[in-house]
């Protein structure tokens, strides 16, 4: 097992028939999780580049609707395919995962940074076009992988960093809501804790 599959095993029970194959090698997680963690990665890259990790301004009405509706396809496809009403396919899995993953982090950041006693003037997205940029970038990436276009190394690295970013945001959300000292290096602690959690789960599995 290589390092990518090791980290992947910590978060997703890999099913070979539901995972993409690039360059003769199977990606570390299933197609749906590939979309989810790629979306998380692309959204975190966006927030880092545009310095939105401290964003606390609530979404606009259109932005809220867009972000919320992004979770509906994965819920419908996941539930009805699990119940046996239909058999999902790789394209549907990666597309629904990409929609959900690219929308998740914005809500987690808002939940962590929003302060009921403050003005909350720092936007997470400056309009719906930025949301669409993150969503469409992830969708394009997922479709390219589905078309068997891309590098195993790059794709796996994106997934692994997406996994670490997911756990880091969960820890960040918890720390920011529990801590009274706002000068704590939250992100350093969050990514450190994320690495330890994923590493521990991978070893135990």
Secondary structure, DSSP 4 states (H G I P E B T S, - for coil): --HHHHHHHTT----GGGS-EETTEE-SS-HHHHHHHHHHHHHHHHHHHTT-TT--BPPPHHHHHHHHHTTHHHHHHHHHHHTTS----HHHHHHHHHHHHHHHHHHHHHHHH--TTS----BSSSSHHHHHHHHHHHHHHHHHHHTT-S-HHHHHHHHHHHHHHHHHHHHHHHHHHH-S-TTS-HHHHHHHHHHHHHHHHHHH-
